[in-house]
Amino acid sequence: MGPTAWMHRRHALLLGLPLGWPGVARAAAVPLFVGDGSPVGPARRMLAWVSAQAALTWDIHPTPWLRAQRLTAAGQGVMFGLGRTPERERLLRFSLPVWVNHTWAVVREGEQHHVQRYADLKSEWVCWARGSSYGELFEQAGLGRMRGVESNDDDSAMRMAAAGRCRAALVTFESDQPERTAAHPALQSLKERGLALVPTPMTPSPLHFACGLQSPWGWVIDRLDPVLGRSRTELDRLRQ
């Protein structure tokens, strides 16, 4: 075996790829869909740390949320940031949880103390970004089918709430603390829009990596799970 062939074989073993896998010779990186926008702050630090621990290289693809899920289910790569729901489990395989995010409601100013749990939105029109799992969470709470109005993204959902097209816009952020969440850049213009954040989050939402059930990237989940399982303290530290 010549030196070039040996390097290709060694790279395949390091990444957990079958020998002869297409793209091994070009040091294949893992396509990672992350939703709109490149990862910043804690997410960027976490992805770098996890890739080093699992001997992976990410090829990051910012992609609209719903399209990212479809590409992942079709075996085109791995996705980060998904919550686990029965509907998604029919198409996707999930890693162990990475972090826990929290779902919040944004409502018109003056209504924030009347919406503190999913049951308060029963029979109401609710806005959310296309591809979100809020409707399934509503059903899991035993409240039936939520009357959802889909938007292009979180900002569009909040604009619709401000215009009175729905009772609330559902959005997800890292913190479960109202002051810290309200300081998020995405919520800086709430007051000018006549909107307010409710005082408590609606529900926690664990975040996972995911791949398609028959995806050729399933080995990535196998590689990630041992790292995630033994690294809770470090993952929490990276989020600070």
VOPAGU-2260 file (C-alpha; in pm, 1 decimal, decimal comma):
REM VOPAGU-2260
SITE   aa  ch    i         X         Y         Z
SITE  MET   A    0       0,0       0,0       0,0
SITE  GLY   A    1     149,3     334,5    -107,2
SITE  PRO   A    2     157,7     644,0     117,1
SITE  THR   A    3    -139,2     809,0     -55,7
SITE  ALA   A    4    -357,8     500,3     -22,3
SITE  TRP   A    5    -254,9     467,4     342,4
SITE  MET   A    6    -355,2     827,4     414,6
SITE  HIS   A    7    -696,4     769,0     254,0
SITE  ARG   A    8    -743,5     452,6     460,3
SITE  ARG   A    9    -637,2     630,0     781,4
SITE  HIS   A   10    -878,0     918,6     712,9
SITE  ALA   A   11   -1165,3     674,9     659,5
SITE  LEU   A   12   -1091,7     503,3     989,2
SITE  LEU   A   13   -1068,0     833,1    1177,4
SITE  LEU   A   14   -1404,9     950,7    1048,3
SITE  GLY   A   15   -1572,8     614,6    1089,2
SITE  LEU   A   16   -1641,1     585,5     715,7
SITE  PRO   A   17   -1645,7     250,8     538,2
SITE  LEU   A   18   -1330,0     197,6     338,0
SITE  GLY   A   19   -1395,7     290,5     -21,6
SITE  TRP   A   20   -1665,3     541,7      79,1
SITE  PRO   A   21   -1711,0     804,3    -196,6
SITE  GLY   A   22   -1524,4    1119,8    -109,5
SITE  VAL   A   23   -1283,2     964,4     141,6
SITE  ALA   A   24    -992,6    1057,9     -82,8
SITE  ARG   A   25   -1087,8    1425,8     -60,7
SITE  ALA   A   26   -1108,1    1430,3     320,0
SITE  ALA   A   27   -1487,8    1430,6     327,2
SITE  ALA   A   28   -1646,9    1671,1     572,3
SITE  VAL   A   29   -1991,6    1610,2     718,5
SITE  PRO   A   30   -2262,6    1832,7     563,6
SITE  LEU   A   31   -2431,8    2001,2     860,8
SITE  PHE   A   32   -2760,4    2189,8     818,2
SITE  VAL   A   33   -2813,2    2451,2    1088,5
SITE  GLY   A   34   -3117,7    2652,7     981,4
SITE  ASP   A   35   -3093,9    3014,3     869,5
SITE  GLY   A   36   -2767,5    3188,4     951,9
SITE  SER   A   37   -2426,8    3056,8    1049,2
SITE  PRO   A   38   -2379,6    2939,6    1410,3
SITE  VAL   A   39   -2252,4    3205,9    1649,4
SITE  GLY   A   40   -2161,2    3223,9    2017,1
SITE  PRO   A   41   -2228,3    2908,5    2221,4
SITE  ALA   A   42   -2351,4    2706,8    1921,6
SITE  ARG   A   43   -2033,5    2778,3    1729,5
SITE  ARG   A   44   -1817,2    2683,6    2028,7
SITE  MET   A   45   -2014,8    2364,4    2086,0
SITE  LEU   A   46   -1991,2    2251,3    1723,4
SITE  ALA   A   47   -1615,5    2310,5    1720,8
SITE  TRP   A   48   -1566,3    2124,8    2049,5
SITE  VAL   A   49   -1787,5    1829,7    1954,0
SITE  SER   A   50   -1619,8    1794,0    1614,6
SITE  ALA   A   51   -1278,2    1779,1    1781,7
SITE  GLN   A   52   -1394,8    1522,1    2036,7
SITE  ALA   A   53   -1558,5    1303,2    1770,9
SITE  ALA   A   54   -1283,3    1347,9    1507,3
SITE  LEU   A   55   -1524,9    1510,2    1260,9
SITE  THR   A   56   -1505,1    1803,8    1023,8
SITE  TRP   A   57   -1825,7    2000,1     962,9
SITE  ASP   A   58   -1924,5    2146,4     627,4
SITE  ILE   A   59   -2183,5    2393,5     757,8
SITE  HIS   A   60   -2483,1    2479,3     538,3
SITE  PRO   A   61   -2716,3    2756,1     663,9
SITE  THR   A   62   -3050,2    2645,5     518,6
SITE  PRO   A   63   -3415,4    2742,9     578,3
SITE  TRP   A   64   -3555,3    2522,4     853,1
SITE  LEU   A   65   -3808,9    2316,8     658,2
SITE  ARG   A   66   -3576,8    2262,1     361,8
SITE  ALA   A   67   -3298,0    2158,8     600,6
SITE  GLN   A   68   -3523,0    1892,1     751,5
SITE  ARG   A   69   -3617,8    1759,8     408,7
SITE  LEU   A   70   -3256,0    1742,1     293,8
SITE  THR   A   71   -3158,5    1566,2     615,7
SITE  ALA   A   72   -3439,0    1310,5     580,5
SITE  ALA   A   73   -3326,9    1249,9     220,6
SITE  GLY   A   74   -2977,9    1154,5     338,8
SITE  GLN   A   75   -2800,3    1469,9     223,5
SITE  GLY   A   76   -2632,5    1537,6     557,0
SITE  VAL   A   77   -2684,1    1587,7     930,6
SITE  MET   A   78   -2888,0    1859,5    1101,5
SITE  PHE   A   79   -2841,7    2029,5    1436,9
SITE  GLY   A   80   -3105,9    2198,2    1649,9
SITE  LEU   A   81   -3411,4    1977,2    1607,1
SITE  GLY   A   82   -3655,5    1884,2    1879,7
SITE  ARG   A   83   -3774,9    1525,0    1883,7
SITE  THR   A   84   -4139,7    1460,6    1790,5
SITE  PRO   A   85   -4330,9    1148,0    1678,2
SITE  GLU   A   86   -4377,8    1290,1    1328,0
SITE  ARG   A   87   -4007,4    1363,0    1286,4
SITE  GLU   A   88   -3913,3    1021,9    1425,4
SITE  ARG   A   89   -4087,2     862,9    1127,2
SITE  LEU   A   90   -3822,6    1021,5     903,6
SITE  LEU   A   91   -3520,9    1095,3    1120,3
SITE  ARG   A   92   -3281,5     931,6    1362,8
SITE  PHE   A   93   -3185,8    1150,4    1659,5
SITE  SER   A   94   -2872,7    1178,9    1869,4
SITE  LEU   A   95   -2873,3    1211,1    2245,2
SITE  PRO   A   96   -2977,2    1562,2    2357,1
SITE  VAL   A   97   -2716,4    1834,5    2327,5
SITE  TRP   A   98   -2888,7    2122,2    2506,6
SITE  VAL   A   99   -3237,9    2219,4    2621,0
SITE  ASN   A  100   -3403,3    2527,2    2470,7
SITE  HIS   A  101   -3728,1    2688,1    2582,7
SITE  THR   A  102   -4038,8    2784,7    2387,8
SITE  TRP   A  103   -4180,1    3130,0    2461,6
SITE  ALA   A  104   -4491,5    3313,9    2347,6
SITE  VAL   A  105   -4480,5    3670,8    2218,2
SITE  VAL   A  106   -4815,6    3849,9    2246,4
SITE  ARG   A  107   -4953,7    4199,2    2209,7
SITE  GLU   A  108   -4865,3    4435,6    2492,8
SITE  GLY   A  109   -5108,8    4400,3    2782,3
SITE  GLU   A  110   -5185,6    4032,5    2717,0
SITE  GLN   A  111   -4862,7    3880,8    2848,4
SITE  HIS   A  112   -5004,1    3782,2    3187,2
SITE  HIS   A  113   -5293,8    3592,4    3027,8
SITE  VAL   A  114   -5076,5    3345,3    2835,5
SITE  GLN   A  115   -4849,8    3129,3    3049,9
SITE  ARG   A  116   -4905,1    2774,9    2922,6
SITE  TYR   A  117   -5018,2    2596,0    2608,9
SITE  ALA   A  118   -5371,2    2552,8    2745,2
SITE  ASP   A  119   -5412,7    2931,8    2741,0
SITE  LEU   A  120   -5385,2    2919,1    2360,8
SITE  LYS   A  121   -5645,7    2649,7    2304,7
SITE  SER   A  122   -5881,7    2742,6    2017,8
SITE  GLU   A  123   -5666,3    3048,5    1941,0
SITE  TRP   A  124   -5478,3    3124,2    1620,4
SITE  VAL   A  125   -5103,6    3095,2    1682,4
SITE  CYS   A  126   -4816,0    3195,3    1451,0
SITE  TRP   A  127   -4484,0    3015,0    1410,2
SITE  ALA   A  128   -4202,4    2968,4    1160,6
SITE  ARG   A  129   -4259,8    2710,9     889,0
SITE  GLY   A  130   -4108,2    2372,0     978,5
SITE  SER   A  131   -4146,8    2416,5    1355,9
SITE  SER   A  132   -4284,9    2142,9    1582,9
SITE  TYR   A  133   -4513,0    2358,4    1799,4
SITE  GLY   A  134   -4831,1    2196,7    1668,7
SITE  GLU   A  135   -4710,4    1853,3    1778,3
SITE  LEU   A  136   -4612,8    1986,7    2121,1
SITE  PHE   A  137   -4965,1    2124,0    2156,3
SITE  GLU   A  138   -5111,5    1781,4    2074,6
SITE  GLN   A  139   -4875,1    1609,8    2319,2
SITE  ALA   A  140   -5012,5    1839,0    2590,2
SITE  GLY   A  141   -5355,1    1682,4    2523,4
SITE  LEU   A  142   -5504,6    2000,1    2378,3
SITE  GLY   A  143   -5588,5    1878,2    2029,6
SITE  ARG   A  144   -5478,9    2038,5    1705,7
SITE  MET   A  145   -5340,0    2390,1    1736,3
SITE  ARG   A  146   -5474,8    2649,6    1493,4
SITE  GLY   A  147   -5142,0    2743,3    1341,6
SITE  VAL   A  148   -5049,6    3016,5    1094,4
SITE  GLU   A  149   -4711,3    2946,9     935,6
SITE  SER   A  150   -4466,6    3223,0     848,8
SITE  ASN   A  151   -4129,1    3236,5     676,7
SITE  ASP   A  152   -3939,5    3285,0    1002,8
SITE  ASP   A  153   -3971,8    3394,2    1366,1
SITE  ASP   A  154   -3964,7    3764,1    1281,1
SITE  SER   A  155   -4252,2    3722,7    1035,6
SITE  ALA   A  156   -4448,9    3532,5    1299,8
SITE  MET   A  157   -4404,8    3819,7    1544,9
SITE  ARG   A  158   -4510,9    4072,9    1282,7
SITE  MET   A  159   -4830,9    3875,1    1227,4
SITE  ALA   A  160   -4897,3    3870,7    1602,0
SITE  ALA   A  161   -4850,0    4248,5    1613,6
SITE  ALA   A  162   -5096,7    4286,2    1325,2
SITE  GLY   A  163   -5357,7    4080,6    1510,1
SITE  ARG   A  164   -5348,7    3783,6    1273,9
SITE  CYS   A  165   -5287,6    3550,2    1568,3
SITE  ARG   A  166   -5306,9    3556,0    1947,3
SITE  ALA   A  167   -4938,6    3473,4    1994,1
SITE  ALA   A  168   -4617,1    3397,1    1808,3
SITE  LEU   A  169   -4418,8    3100,8    1938,7
SITE  VAL   A  170   -4040,0    3132,8    1939,3
SITE  THR   A  171   -3759,8    2929,6    2096,5
SITE  PHE   A  172   -3453,4    3059,4    2280,7
SITE  GLU   A  173   -3176,0    2920,2    2497,3
SITE  SER   A  174   -3266,5    3067,7    2835,0
SITE  ASP   A  175   -3559,3    2997,8    3067,2
SITE  GLN   A  176   -3513,0    3339,7    3231,7
SITE  PRO   A  177   -3741,1    3620,4    3102,7
SITE  GLU   A  178   -3486,9    3901,0    3147,7
SITE  ARG   A  179   -3214,5    3716,1    2960,7
SITE  THR   A  180   -3453,6    3604,8    2686,7
SITE  ALA   A  181   -3596,1    3955,0    2642,1
SITE  ALA   A  182   -3239,9    4080,9    2586,9
SITE  HIS   A  183   -3193,5    3853,0    2284,6
SITE  PRO   A  184   -3123,3    4056,8    1967,0
SITE  ALA   A  185   -3425,9    3901,5    1793,7
SITE  LEU   A  186   -3656,2    4057,2    2055,9
SITE  GLN   A  187   -3507,1    4405,5    2081,7
SITE  SER   A  188   -3791,4    4576,2    1892,3
SITE  LEU   A  189   -4083,0    4417,5    2078,6
SITE  LYS   A  190   -4187,0    4736,8    2257,3
SITE  GLU   A  191   -4183,3    4941,9    1936,6
SITE  ARG   A  192   -4405,0    4680,1    1773,0
SITE  GLY   A  193   -4650,5    4680,9    2061,9
SITE  LEU   A  194   -4548,8    4329,4    2165,6
SITE  ALA   A  195   -4435,8    4168,0    2490,3
SITE  LEU   A  196   -4276,6    3843,2    2603,8
SITE  VAL   A  197   -4483,3    3627,7    2839,6
SITE  PRO   A  198   -4335,9    3599,8    3192,9
SITE  THR   A  199   -4257,1    3225,9    3183,6
SITE  PRO   A  200   -4157,2    2982,7    2905,6
SITE  MET   A  201   -4424,8    2752,6    2769,2
SITE  THR   A  202   -4219,0    2432,5    2756,2
SITE  PRO   A  203   -3861,3    2300,2    2744,9
SITE  SER   A  204   -3736,8    2159,5    2414,8
SITE  PRO   A  205   -3426,4    1934,5    2402,9
SITE  LEU   A  206   -3211,8    1988,2    2093,4
SITE  HIS   A  207   -3052,0    1705,1    1897,1
SITE  PHE   A  208   -2841,9    1623,7    1595,1
SITE  ALA   A  209   -3038,5    1419,7    1341,2
SITE  CYS   A  210   -2996,1    1227,2    1017,1
SITE  GLY   A  211   -3232,7    1037,5     788,1
SITE  LEU   A  212   -3336,8     688,8     896,5
SITE  GLN   A  213   -3157,5     534,1     597,6
SITE  SER   A  214   -2896,0     807,5     566,3
SITE  PRO   A  215   -2537,6     721,9     469,9
SITE  TRP   A  216   -2443,6     970,0     745,5
SITE  GLY   A  217   -2585,6     752,9    1023,2
SITE  TRP   A  218   -2232,2     673,9    1138,9
SITE  VAL   A  219   -2205,2    1038,5    1249,4
SITE  ILE   A  220   -2477,0     985,0    1512,5
SITE  ASP   A  221   -2291,5     671,8    1626,5
SITE  ARG   A  222   -1979,3     884,1    1666,6
SITE  LEU   A  223   -2156,5    1173,2    1842,4
SITE  ASP   A  224   -2360,2     982,9    2102,4
SITE  PRO   A  225   -2066,3     864,0    2318,1
SITE  VAL   A  226   -1928,8    1219,8    2322,9
SITE  LEU   A  227   -2266,1    1370,7    2416,0
SITE  GLY   A  228   -2333,2    1102,6    2676,0
SITE  ARG   A  229   -2014,4    1164,3    2872,3
SITE  SER   A  230   -1984,1    1541,0    2829,4
SITE  ARG   A  231   -2285,3    1701,4    2999,1
SITE  THR   A  232   -2076,0    1926,1    3224,0
SITE  GLU   A  233   -1860,5    2047,2    2937,4
SITE  LEU   A  234   -2160,1    2106,7    2709,4
SITE  ASP   A  235   -2329,2    2313,6    2979,6
SITE  ARG   A  236   -2008,4    2512,8    3027,5
SITE  LEU   A  237   -1986,8    2585,0    2655,2
SITE  ARG   A  238   -2332,8    2737,8    2666,1
SITE  GLN   A  239   -2246,5    2998,1    2928,6
